[in-house]
Amino acid sequence: MCGLSGEMRFDGGRPDVAAVERMTDRLAARGPDGRGMWSQGAVALGHRRLKIIDLSERGAQPMTDAQNGLTGVFNGCIYNYQELRRKLEGLGHRFFSTSDTEVLLKAYRQWGTGCVEHLFGMFAFAIAEHDTGRLVLARDRLGIKPLYLTEGADRLRFASTLPALLAGGGVDTSLDPVAVHQYLSWHATVAAPRTVLAGVRKLPPATVRVVERDGRYQEHRYWQPSYTRRSAYAGMDAADWRDAVLDALRTAVRRRMVADVPVGVLLSGGLDSSLIVALLAEEGQTDLSTFSVGFESENGEEGDEFSYSDLVAKRFATDHHQLMIPSDRVSTGLDGAVEAMSEPMVSHDTVAFHMLSEQVAKELTVVQSGQGADEILAGYHWYPAMAAVEREQEPETYADVYFDRPHADLARMLQPHMLVGHDASGDFVRAHMAVDGAETALDAALRLDVHVMMVDDPVKRVDNMTMAWGLEARVPFLDHELVELAAACPPELKLAQGGKGVLKDAGRQVLPREVVDRPKGYFPVPAIRHMAGPVLERVREALSAPEARQRGVFREPYVAELLAAPDAHRTKRGANALWQVALLEIWLQTHGIR
């Protein structure tokens, strides 16, 4: 829900309200239902609103609580806001709206920065204290809602998207070589706080930053589950874990029904989204709207899974919508998807999500989605390899099964000025896996995937593509209590049955077996995977543009080699190497970065 922006000055000057207005206007797609500005002292805040809870103007933002001397902007949804409101009323607080934004402001007044520990939901927010001039920034536990920063000696700016920061002006848009190293190593993921631009950072998930009026700040991480076997679950057998996971998911889905508008489901036909549909039906929701997307086949690869989504839709009597996209529309939809990206994303299903979201937004403003299940419950093919190694072998094995390419390969890809003299991506993994709190090598890999890789790949992808059309996507598998439970679950139960075994056992309680026991599917867009004609033309255009030649990120012989055989070069994880190289350049050009 919504988009936020703002500026804080450290030099005694007034904030550049015109710049904040430009940033706010750049967020219009995220919040088509309202626009607001506020400025006092050294702080200015902007907001674009998507009306989901409290549809009246009392829920408008920036929201000021004059009695408590606070003004805030908020993006997301606090699913337990009604329970928190009752608790805060019992503590003497009085409310003027029925919005979750006001609950956030009262919670901050009651518990200070500790309020985040009371919030169940997805959120990024900024709260200005009128009396002290202090600014508080925070992000939800799993980083579902984004918050980008650009800062200097005299000011801090922040926004829900990176393009919004660019609209404010004055951003260092040179490339960060370490981030480019990560981009090429991790399937386009760049770990917080970095972005591919040297002048833009992002607040990490589960983090609160308190900024004083002189620019000094303190930052702390408020949540990190333990990936160990906990005594609270001692003695549980496979059936107990199955029931516990199903109950936790049932609670997560129920929480995400809170809204003053209808809630639908993005239904791929896989286990994860099908479970959400089944549990919503179990809750008694009728006339549930579900949505699926498919693409034309290319090079012998099928581009839809409608047979499975149709089965689920029929079983639970949903109001089902299918969207079949011909290959020639992929290239035309590509530029819109890239424009919606806060950072470059190479996964071909990004375009699918963008096109699907466009259609869904014509019907609804809120949907639930199945992202996150594979990361929290070990559904990917590389997890068995991680489970088989000793702790000292973790980083090397993870690099072998997860990285797109080894560090040594980058020397033949990148121009000298873009090279990092050390294995920056490998060093990051080694440091992460050395931290206490993971019992086995698999636990360490899952912790890295859930709290780093997932945040800046599938989670960011869903947020960017849905919010580009004013559509809010809620992800019950990333309910923090479910994530905590999954982290404690014995690895062998997660790895069973080819991955996500404990979830498949749960699924058999409520779904047709043919949905649970089907081969694992993905969200294929064959026209991109195989560089179909129009997509290839767009790639050639971007790589031959004057900006690309002037920027000189990649070595020309390497680019020529890729273009000579567009569908022949694959990374270790099977991605099209030409697409990965070209997408970075397409993104930079789309956002006017020279």
Residue, then its C-alpha position, 0 to 999 in steps of 0.5 A: m500500500c502506497g509510496l513514501s518519500g522525504e528529506m531531512r536537512f542536517d545543516g540548519g537549512r530548510p528541506d527542498v520541498a520541490a525535490v520531495e514533490r518530484m519524488t512523490d509524483r514519481l510514486a504515483a503508480r504506487g498510490p493512485d488514490g491520494r497525494g500529500m505533503w508535509s514540512q516542518g523544520a528540517v524535515a519534509l515528507g511526501h506520500r502517495r496513497l492506495k486506499i485499502i484500510d480506512l477509505s476515508e480522508r481521515g486515513a490520508q498521509p502524511m498523518t500528523d498526531a498533533q497531541n503527541g507531536l508526530t508526523g509519519v508516512f507509511n507503506g504497507c499493512i499492519y495486519n494486527y492493527q485492530e488488536l493493537r488499537r484495542k490495546l492502545e485504547g486500554l492504555g489511554h490513547r484516543f483515535f481520530s481514524t480507523s487506519d493502521t497508520e494512526v495505530l502505528l503513530k500511537a504505537y510509536r508514542q507508546w513504545g518508541t522504536g520498540c513498536v516494530e516488535h508489536l507489528f505483524g505485517m509488511f511496512a516501511f515508515a518514516i516518523a518525524e518527532h516535532d519537538t526533537g527534530r529526530l527522524v525514525l526510519a524502519r523496515d519490516r522483518l522480511g524486507i517486503k516493503p522497500l526503503y531507498l536512501t541517498e545521503g550526504a553531509d548536509r541531507l538525507r533523502f529517502a523513498s519507496t523506490l530508487p527511481a523516485l530518488l533519481a527524480g529528486g536529483g543530486v544522486d551519484t549514479s556511478l556504478d558500484p563495482v561490488a554491487v555489480h560483482q554481486y549482480l553477476s554472481w547472484h542472479a541479479t541480487v544485490a544485498a542490502p545496503r548496496t544497490v548497483l548505484a554508488g549513491v543509493r543505499k537501501l535500509p536493510p530488512a528488520t532494521v530501525r534507523v534513528v537519525e538525529r538533527d545533526g545527521r548522526y544516526q544509530e541503526h539496529r536490527y530488531w529481529q533474526p530467527s535462530y536456525t537451530r532446533r529449539s527446545a519448545y519443539a522437542g518431541m514433535d514428530a513429522a505429523d506434529w510438524r505438518d500440523a504446526v506448519l499448516d496451522a501457522l499458514r492458516t493463521a498467516v492467510r487469515r491475517r492477510m484478509v484484513a482490508d476494507v476492499p476485496v482480497g484475491v489470489l495470484l494462482s499459478g497452480g503450484l502447491d504454494s498459491s493453491l494452498i492459499v486458495a484452499l485455506l481462504a475457502e476453508e475460512g468461508q470466503t466465497d466468490l474468491s477472485t483468482f488470476s493466472v498468466g501464461f505465455e506462448s511456447e518457444n523453442g519447445e518450452e511450454g509457457d503456461e500451467f493452466s491445467y493445474s490452476d484450472l483444477v484448483a479454481k474448479r475445486f474451490a469454485t473461484d472466479h478465475h481469470q486466465l491471461m495468455i500473452p503472445s510472444d510478440r507482446v513480451s517485447t512490448g511489455l518488457d520496457g514497462a517492466v524495466e521502468a517499474m524496477s527499482e533495481p535491475m532484475v533478470s528473472h524472466d517472470t518479472v515481465a509476467f508479474h508486470m503484465l499479470s498485475e496490469q490485468v488484476a489491478k482492473e479488478l482488485t487492489v489486494v491479492q495474496s501470493g505464494q512467494g517465499a515458500d521455497e526459501i523458508l521450507a527448502g524447495y529448491h534443487w540446491y538444498p540437498a547438496m548443502a545438507a550433505v556438506e560439513r560446516e567448513q565446506e558451506p561457502e564453497t558448496y553454496a557458491d558451487v550450487y547457487f552462484d551464476r559464475p565464479h569470481a575468476d570469470l568476471a575478469r573476461m566479462l568486465q572492463p578493468h575499471m569495473l573489476v573488484g580485486h577480491d571475490a566480493s560475493g564469496d567474501f559476503v557469503r563466507a562472513h554470513m555463514a560464519v555468524d552464530g545461529a545456524e545449526t547445520a550447513l543447510d540452516a546457514a544456507l536457508r538463513l542466507d537465502v531467506h534474509v538476504m537473497m530472497v529479499d532482493d530477488p523474488v520479494k522485491r520483484v513482486d512488490n515492484m511489479t504489483m505496485a507499478w499498477g497500484l496493486e498490493a501483494r501480500v505474502p503469507f509464507l513470509d509471516h514472521e511467525l511462520v518463518e520462525l517456525a520453519a527455521a526451527c523445523p528439522p532439515e530432513l522434514k523440509l528436504a523430504q519428497g524432493g523439497k518442501g516435504v513438510l508443506k506437501d504433507a500439509g497440502r495433502q490435508v486440503l488439496p487434490r493430490e495431483v496438485v501436491d504431487r505434480p513436478k515442480g513448476y516455474f513461471p516460464v517466459p520462453a520468449i525471454r529465456h530463448m531470446a525470441g526475435p523482438v526481445l533479441e532486437r531490444v537487447r541488441e539496441a541497448l548494447s549498441a547504444p552510445e550510452a552503453r559504449q560510453r559506460g563501457v561496463f563489459r568487454e566488447p569481445y565478450v558481448a560480441e560472443l554472446l550476441a553471436a549465439p544469443d541462446a547458447h550461453r547459460t550461467k551455472r544456474g541456467a540463466n541466459a547470460l546475454w539477458q543478464v548482461a543486457l538487462l543491466e544496460i537496459w535498466l540504466q538507459t530506461h532510468g536515464i543513467r549515463 
